[in-house]
């Protein structure tokens, strides 16, 4: 097995995003059916975080491949070339859910920070993290996977290797 190519990781990530979009659409319909309009408006910003949590808790946290990883033939590994521990997988999911999803900066409202710090974090912190996230995606990883020390091996033979 060889280290995964950049293209394989990107294709895997895009396949996971397609599945997340489907999950979020279904959650949106469920929220509309179960909640009044006022409650729906209040909680709709958390739908993407809930969808992300459902998807990655039913795949990565349980130690299974995500649909994108299975589609491309990728296997998650840590720096010791072993399957990542539960703690590493939890770190990845937690960081990606609560720090990188665009609508979740409102979560900062629940913390009792001073007004200046809260305003600064709300306006800048998420944008800084999004910038770092995009830089990490150039290497094929999300911010959470980079922090957790998760990388990929390709299960399939490499077509571009001689």
For each residue, the residues with C-beta under 8 A, 3 or more apart:
1: 75 153 154 155
2: 153 154 158 161
3: 151 152 153 154
4: 8 9 72 74 140 151 152 153 154
5: 8 9 154 158 160
6: 9 10 139 140
7: 10 11
8: 4 5 11 12 72 73 74 140 152 154
9: 4 5 6 12 13 72 74 140 141 152
10: 6 7 13 14 137 140
11: 7 8 14 15 68 71 72
12: 8 9 15 16 66 68 69 71 72 74 152
13: 9 10 16 17 68 137 140 142
14: 10 11 17 18 68
15: 11 12 18 19 66 67 68 71 72
16: 12 13 19 20 55 66 67 68 69
17: 13 14 20 21
18: 14 15 21 22
19: 15 16 22 23 55 66 67 68
20: 16 17 23 24 48 51 52 55
21: 17 18 24 25
22: 18 19 25 26
23: 19 20 26 27 51 54 55
24: 20 21 27 28 47 48 51
25: 21 22 28 29
26: 22 23 29 30
27: 23 24 30 31 47 50 51 54
28: 24 25 31 32 44 47
29: 25 26 32 33
30: 26 27 33 34
31: 27 28 34 35 40 43 44 47
32: 28 29 35 40
33: 29 30
34: 30 31
35: 31 32 39 40 43
36: 39 40
37: 40 41
38: 41 42
39: 35 36 42 43
40: 31 32 35 36 37 43 44
41: 37 38 44
42: 38 39
43: 31 35 39 40 46 47
44: 28 31 40 41 47
45: 48 103 104 106
46: 43 49 50 103 104
47: 24 27 28 31 43 44 50 51
48: 20 24 45 51 52 101 102 103 104
49: 46 52 53 97 98 101 103 104
50: 27 46 47 53 54
51: 20 23 24 27 47 48 54 55
52: 20 48 49 55 56 93 96 97 101
53: 49 50 56 57 93 97
54: 23 27 50 51 57 58
55: 16 19 20 23 51 52 58 59 66
56: 52 53 59 60 61 66 92 93 96 97
57: 53 54 60 61 62 93
58: 54 55 61 62 64
59: 55 56 62 64 65 66 67
60: 56 57 63 64 66 76 89 92 93
61: 56 57 58 86 89 90 93
62: 57 58 59
63: 60 83 86 89
64: 58 59 60
65: 59 69 70 74 75 76
66: 12 15 16 19 55 56 59 60 69 70
67: 15 16 19 59 70 71
68: 11 12 13 14 15 16 19 71 72 74
69: 12 16 65 66 72 73 74 75 76 152
70: 65 66 67 73
71: 11 12 15 67 68
72: 4 8 9 11 12 15 68 69 154 156
73: 8 69 70 154 155 156
74: 4 8 9 12 65 68 69 152 153 154 155
75: 1 65 69 83 152 153 154 155
76: 60 65 69 83 84 150 151 152
77: 80 81 82 83 84 150 151 152 153
78: 81 82 83 84 85 88 149 150 151
79: 149 151
80: 77
81: 77 78 153
82: 77 78
83: 63 75 76 77 78
84: 76 77 78 88 89 92 148 149 150
85: 78 88 89
86: 61 63 89 90
87: 90 91
88: 78 84 85 91 92 148 149 150
89: 60 61 63 84 85 86 92 93 148 150
90: 61 86 87 93 94
91: 87 88 94 95 144 147 148
92: 56 60 84 88 89 95 96 142 144 145 147 148 150
93: 52 53 56 57 60 61 89 90 96 97 144
94: 90 91 97 98 144
95: 91 92 98 99 100 143 144 147 148
96: 52 56 92 93 99 100 101 142 143 144 145
97: 49 52 53 56 93 94 100 101 104
98: 49 94 95 101 104 107
99: 95 96 104 126 129 143 144
100: 95 96 97 129 130 133 142 143 144
101: 48 49 52 96 97 98 104
102: 48 105 126 130
103: 45 46 48 49 106
104: 45 46 48 49 97 98 99 101 107 126
105: 102 108 121 122 125 126
106: 45 103 109
107: 98 104 110
108: 105 111 113 118 121 122 125
109: 106 118
110: 107
111: 108 118
112:
113: 108 117 118 121
114: 117 118
115: 118 119
116: 119 120
117: 113 114 120 121
118: 108 109 111 113 114 115 121 122
119: 115 116 122 123
120: 116 117 123 124 125
121: 105 108 113 117 118 124 125 126
122: 105 108 118 119 125 126
123: 119 120 127
124: 120 121 127 128
125: 105 108 120 121 122 128 129
126: 99 102 104 105 121 122 129 130
127: 123 124 130 131
128: 124 125 131 132
129: 99 100 125 126 132 133 143
130: 100 102 126 127 133 134
131: 127 128 134 135
132: 128 129 135 136 143
133: 100 129 130 136 137 142 143
134: 130 131 137 138
135: 131 132 138 139
136: 132 133 139 141 142 143 145 146
137: 10 13 133 134 140 141 142
138: 134 135
139: 6 135 136 146
140: 4 6 8 9 10 13 137 152
141: 9 136 137 145 146 150 151
142: 13 92 96 100 133 136 137 145 146
143: 95 96 99 100 129 132 133 136 146 147
144: 91 92 93 94 95 96 99 100 147 148
145: 92 96 136 141 142 148 150 151
146: 136 139 141 142 143 149 150
147: 91 92 95 143 144
148: 84 88 89 91 92 95 144 145
149: 78 79 84 88 146
150: 76 77 78 84 88 89 92 141 145 146
151: 3 4 76 77 78 79 141 145
152: 3 4 8 9 12 69 74 75 76 77 140
153: 1 2 3 4 74 75 77 81
154: 1 2 3 4 5 8 72 73 74 75 158
155: 1 73 74 75
156: 72 73
157: 161
158: 2 5 154 161
159:
160: 5
161: 2 157 158
162:
